[in-house]
Amino acid sequence: MFNRTFDIEGRKIGDGAPPLVVAEISGNHGGTLEGALELITACADAGAEAVKFQTYTPDTITLKSDAPAFRVEGELWAGRTLHDLYEEAHTPFEWHEAMFKHARKLGLIAFSAPFDPSAVDLLMGLDAPAYKIASCELVDIGLIEKVAATGKPVMLSTGAATDKELAEALSVLKAHGVDDVCVLHCISAYPTDMVDANLASIPHISGKYGVTTGFSDHTLGLNAALAAVALGASVIEKHVCLARDDGAIDSAFSLEPQELKALVEQSCAVHTAIGRPKTEPLEVEKESLRFRRSLYVTKDLKKGERLDSASVRSVRPSGGLHTRHLPEVLGRTLIQDVPEGSPLSWDMLEE
């Protein structure tokens, strides 16, 4: 079992805490540090609590080859080589210090997904408070071991993973003493169709592995993310951009700042609405208790008359005998006069 609650820089993650909305910067900085800093500012202004980067270079993540295995097929970037794609999308190592500093100045939690050991070393030098293992790196055991050695909380995405692969990655973290883990359900399709979102995986993963769960969301819009919160997601990660028509590498499936703001507000509202199991009337329901049905006398009655279905009924409000007693009181004799509209009580009736 892993910790069901933990914190990152004092922000509680897990059972009972509001969902942490993580704004994924990815390659949407447009290839400039200024663009990255502007996007971080927009995320802070939108109310996000955390920003996440991706730490790699094209040469640390792939090889410079145009062989078929190194070409993307059937996705947003079809036909491009991996090296060419990552050359455009990467965040240079030398930008990281300025990006972390700017995010922290704005009160944001800043962390990243390293893609090789040199990236972990860079992030350790910046005192990253948490690490993300990206979906395709879930099978890189050496990288997971390197991240685990930092002793920091880890978020782990599951895109394209099998149960066996997820179990192995979690066992590596556990073996290295990492108990603060959030598994992010993820579908590695860009964008992801709603029919493929499979949000039922969120409670399944939580129950099977005893771990805090979240959602790394590549669907369009907010619906899937909000549904994930209702299913127990403690972290919601969404790509962000300044504008979807700006041509940034991931902008086609990213949120614009006003949409990020809506996600932050609505995810908190959904979390608030979940509340707790309701086993007794709430304080706000006490007025409604007065309008529950009970047994009332429906016309003026005299002492000695017998009750029948025309003279006593189950009506609103409360105050009379419980409705379950209606069969018992029919045919009973009154021992006093009872005016219309009186709540029926046992002391009105003959033994």
C-alpha positions in Angstrom: 0.0 0.0 0.0 1.0 3.6 -0.7 0.1 6.7 1.2 -3.4 7.8 0.4 -2.6 11.3 1.3 0.7 13.2 1.0 1.8 16.7 0.3 3.9 18.6 -2.2 5.3 21.8 -0.9 2.6 21.8 1.8 -0.3 21.2 -0.7 -2.2 18.1 0.4 -2.8 15.5 -2.3 -5.3 12.7 -1.9 -8.3 11.6 0.1 -10.4 14.6 1.3 -8.2 17.3 -0.5 -9.5 19.3 -3.4 -8.1 18.1 -6.8 -4.8 19.6 -7.7 -5.0 21.1 -11.2 -1.6 20.8 -12.9 -1.1 22.9 -16.0 1.2 21.1 -18.5 3.4 23.6 -20.3 5.0 20.9 -22.6 6.2 22.4 -25.9 3.5 25.1 -26.0 6.1 27.7 -25.1 6.6 28.1 -28.9 10.3 27.7 -28.8 11.2 30.8 -26.7 11.9 31.3 -23.0 9.7 34.4 -23.1 6.8 32.3 -24.4 7.3 29.9 -21.6 7.3 32.6 -18.9 4.2 34.2 -20.4 2.4 30.9 -20.4 3.4 30.2 -16.7 2.0 33.7 -15.8 -1.2 32.9 -17.6 -1.6 29.6 -15.7 -1.1 31.4 -12.4 -3.6 34.1 -13.4 -6.1 31.3 -14.2 -5.8 29.9 -10.7 -3.8 26.8 -11.4 -1.8 25.6 -8.4 0.9 23.8 -10.2 2.8 23.9 -13.5 4.6 20.9 -15.1 7.4 20.9 -17.6 9.1 18.2 -19.7 12.8 17.9 -19.4 14.7 16.3 -22.3 16.6 17.2 -25.4 16.0 15.5 -28.8 19.3 13.6 -28.4 18.5 12.3 -24.8 15.0 11.1 -25.8 15.6 9.5 -29.2 18.0 9.0 -32.1 18.4 11.2 -35.2 17.1 8.7 -37.7 14.4 8.7 -40.4 13.9 4.9 -40.4 10.3 3.9 -40.3 10.4 3.0 -36.6 11.4 6.6 -35.8 8.4 8.2 -37.7 5.1 9.1 -36.2 2.0 7.5 -37.8 -1.7 8.1 -37.4 -1.6 11.0 -34.9 -1.4 14.7 -34.8 2.2 14.7 -35.9 2.0 12.0 -38.6 5.0 11.7 -40.9 7.4 13.6 -38.6 10.5 11.9 -37.3 10.8 11.7 -33.5 14.0 13.7 -33.5 12.5 16.5 -35.6 9.3 16.6 -33.4 11.3 16.7 -30.1 13.7 19.3 -31.5 10.6 21.6 -31.9 8.9 20.6 -28.6 11.8 20.3 -26.1 12.4 22.8 -23.3 16.1 23.6 -23.3 17.9 22.7 -20.0 19.2 26.2 -19.7 15.7 27.6 -19.5 14.7 25.5 -16.5 16.1 27.7 -13.7 14.3 30.8 -15.0 11.1 28.8 -15.4 11.2 27.3 -11.9 12.1 30.7 -10.4 9.3 32.5 -12.2 6.7 29.8 -11.2 7.7 29.9 -7.6 7.6 33.7 -7.6 4.0 33.4 -8.7 3.2 30.9 -5.9 3.0 27.9 -8.2 4.3 24.4 -7.5 6.8 23.7 -10.3 7.9 20.2 -11.2 8.8 18.3 -14.3 8.9 15.0 -16.1 12.5 13.9 -16.7 13.2 11.6 -19.6 16.7 10.5 -18.8 19.2 10.5 -15.9 20.7 13.8 -16.9 17.3 15.4 -16.7 16.9 14.0 -13.2 20.2 15.5 -12.2 19.2 18.9 -13.5 15.9 18.8 -11.6 17.6 17.7 -8.4 19.8 20.8 -8.7 16.7 22.9 -8.9 15.2 21.2 -5.9 12.1 19.9 -7.7 9.5 19.0 -5.2 8.0 16.1 -7.2 8.7 14.1 -10.4 6.5 12.9 -13.2 7.1 9.6 -15.0 5.6 10.0 -18.5 3.5 7.2 -20.0 6.1 6.0 -22.5 8.8 6.1 -19.7 6.8 3.8 -17.4 8.8 0.9 -18.8 12.2 2.6 -18.2 13.1 0.9 -15.0 16.4 2.6 -14.7 14.8 6.0 -15.0 12.2 5.1 -12.4 15.0 4.0 -10.0 16.9 7.2 -10.6 13.7 9.2 -9.8 12.9 7.1 -6.8 16.4 7.8 -5.4 15.4 11.5 -5.0 12.9 10.5 -2.3 10.4 12.9 -3.7 6.7 12.2 -4.5 6.1 10.7 -7.9 3.3 11.0 -10.4 3.1 8.2 -12.9 1.1 8.2 -16.1 -0.4 5.0 -17.5 -0.9 5.7 -21.2 -0.7 2.4 -23.2 0.4 0.5 -20.1 -0.7 -3.0 -19.1 -1.6 -4.0 -15.5 1.7 -5.9 -15.4 3.8 -2.9 -16.5 2.1 -0.6 -14.0 2.6 -3.2 -11.2 6.2 -3.4 -12.0 6.8 0.3 -12.0 5.0 0.7 -8.7 7.0 -2.2 -7.2 10.2 -0.4 -8.2 9.1 2.8 -6.5 8.0 0.8 -3.4 11.3 -1.1 -3.3 13.2 2.2 -3.2 11.1 3.6 -0.3 8.8 5.9 -2.3 5.3 5.8 -0.7 4.0 9.1 -2.0 2.7 8.2 -5.4 -0.2 9.3 -7.6 -1.0 7.2 -10.6 -2.5 9.3 -13.3 -4.9 7.4 -15.6 -4.0 8.4 -19.1 -4.8 7.6 -22.7 -1.9 8.2 -25.1 -3.9 9.5 -28.0 -3.7 13.2 -29.0 -6.5 14.2 -28.7 -8.4 11.4 -27.0 -12.0 10.8 -28.0 -14.5 10.7 -25.2 -15.4 7.1 -26.1 -11.8 6.1 -25.3 -11.4 8.0 -22.0 -12.2 4.9 -19.9 -12.5 6.9 -16.7 -13.6 3.8 -14.8 -9.9 3.0 -14.6 -9.5 5.7 -11.9 -11.4 3.9 -9.1 -10.1 0.5 -10.4 -6.5 1.6 -10.1 -7.1 3.1 -6.7 -8.7 -0.1 -5.4 -6.4 -2.6 -7.0 -3.1 -0.9 -6.1 -4.0 1.1 -2.9 -2.7 4.3 -4.4 -3.9 7.8 -4.9 -5.1 8.4 -8.4 -5.5 11.2 -10.9 -6.1 11.9 -14.6 -3.7 13.1 -17.3 -6.3 14.3 -19.7 -5.9 14.6 -23.5 -9.6 15.0 -24.3 -11.0 18.2 -25.6 -12.9 20.4 -23.2 -13.6 19.9 -19.5 -16.2 17.2 -19.3 -13.8 14.2 -18.9 -11.7 16.0 -16.3 -14.7 16.9 -14.2 -16.1 13.4 -14.4 -12.7 12.2 -13.3 -12.9 14.4 -10.1 -16.3 12.8 -9.4 -14.7 9.4 -9.7 -12.0 10.2 -7.2 -9.2 11.8 -9.2 -6.9 13.8 -6.8 -4.8 15.4 -9.6 -6.0 16.7 -12.9 -3.3 17.4 -15.5 -4.2 19.3 -18.7 -2.0 20.8 -21.4 -2.3 24.6 -21.7 -1.5 27.1 -24.4 -2.1 30.8 -24.8 -4.3 30.3 -27.9 -5.1 27.1 -29.8 -4.6 28.8 -33.1 -1.1 29.9 -32.3 0.5 26.8 -33.9 2.2 25.5 -30.7 3.2 21.9 -30.8 0.4 20.6 -28.5 -2.1 23.5 -28.9 -4.7 21.4 -30.7 -5.6 19.5 -27.5 -4.7 22.2 -25.0 -6.8 24.5 -22.8 -6.7 28.2 -23.3 -6.3 30.3 -20.1 -10.0 31.1 -19.7 -10.7 27.3 -20.0 -8.1 26.5 -17.4 -9.7 29.0 -15.1 -13.1 27.3 -15.6 -11.4 23.9 -14.9 -10.0 25.1 -11.6 -13.3 26.5 -10.5 -15.5 23.7 -11.6 -13.3 20.9 -10.4 -13.4 22.4 -6.9 -17.1 22.7 -7.2 -17.5 19.1 -8.2 -15.2 18.0 -5.3 -17.3 20.1 -2.9 -20.5 18.5 -4.2 -19.1 15.0 -3.6 -19.1 15.6 0.2 -19.6 12.6 2.4 -22.0 9.7 2.6 -25.3 11.0 3.9 -26.7 8.9 6.8 -28.8 11.5 8.5 -30.6 14.8 7.7 -28.3 17.7 7.2 -28.7 21.0 8.9 -29.9 22.5 5.6 -32.6 19.9 5.4 -34.3 20.6 8.7 -37.0 22.9 7.3 -37.9 20.1 4.8 -38.4 17.7 7.7 -41.5 19.7 8.7 -43.1 18.9 5.4 -42.8 15.1 5.5 -46.1 13.3 5.4 -47.9 12.2 8.6 -51.5 11.4 9.6 -53.9 14.3 9.9 -57.6 14.6 10.6 -59.4 15.9 7.4 -62.7 17.2 8.9 -64.3 18.2 12.2 -64.9 15.1 14.3 -66.8 14.5 17.5 -66.0 12.4 20.5 -67.2 8.8 19.9 -66.8 8.9 16.1 -64.8 6.2 14.4 -61.9 7.1 12.1 -62.2 6.0 8.4 -60.3 6.7 5.2 -62.4 9.9 4.7 -61.5 11.4 8.1 -57.8 10.7 8.4 -55.2 10.8 5.7 -51.4 10.8 5.0 -50.7 14.4 4.1 -48.0 17.0 4.5 -46.8 18.4 7.0 -45.2 16.3 9.8 -46.5 16.4 13.3 -49.0 13.6 13.3 -48.6 9.9 13.7 -46.3 8.1 11.3 -48.0 7.0 8.1 -47.1 3.4 8.9 -49.9 3.5 11.6 -52.7 4.3 9.2 -54.1 0.7 9.1 -54.0 0.6 12.9 -56.0 3.8 13.5 -58.8 3.1 11.0 -61.9 2.0 12.9 -60.6 3.4 16.2 -62.9 5.6 18.3 -62.1 9.2 19.3 -62.2 10.1 23.0 -62.4 13.8 22.3 -63.6 16.3 19.8 -60.9 16.9 17.0 -61.1 19.8 14.7 -60.1 19.5 11.0 -56.4 19.9 10.3 -55.3 18.4 13.6 -52.3 16.1 13.7 -53.5 12.7 14.8 -52.0 11.4 18.1 -52.5 8.3 20.2 -54.0 10.2 23.1 -57.0 11.1 20.9 -57.9 7.5 20.5 -59.6 4.8 22.6 -57.3 2.0 23.7 
